[in-house]
Amino acid sequence: MIFRLAVETHQRDELIDITCQVQNVVTDAAAHEGICTVYVPHTTAAVTIQENDDPNVAVDIIDGLDRLIPVKGVLPYKHIEENAPAHLKVALVGTSETLFVEEGKLQLGRWQSIFLCEFDGPRQREVLVKLSA
């Protein structure tokens, strides 16, 4: 069974912590042991596991990606929708993460959280969660 989470984004680029929502899926499904896959079915949004203790980490990630992939490229982007940087950022970050579930809990490190990465917002996004034994 695939669980669907709705996430509303508010900025062109932002990282939104979705750890609690994903853990709620694990808890509600009574998943005790197994694998949890978190997937974003969008070409301009991604998912990553990153530090969440210091909010500046998310700011640094967005700023770093903007430096690597500026809104206006050195050469003009050919993609006609003018969101080529969002597609390139997703290609670097990726659209899924796999986590272990043990004793009903996502196995994340002390400082880790799961983030939806918005690169073409604001939008309404969907996050898919699949649990496997």
Secondary structure, DSSP 8 states (H G I E B T S, - for coil): -EEEEEEE--SSSEEEE-HHHHHHHHHHTT--EEEEEEE---SSEEEEEEE-SSTHHHHHHHHHHHHHS-SS-SS----TTS-HHHHHHHHHH-SEEEEEEETTEE---TTEEEEEEESS-S-EEEEEEEEE-
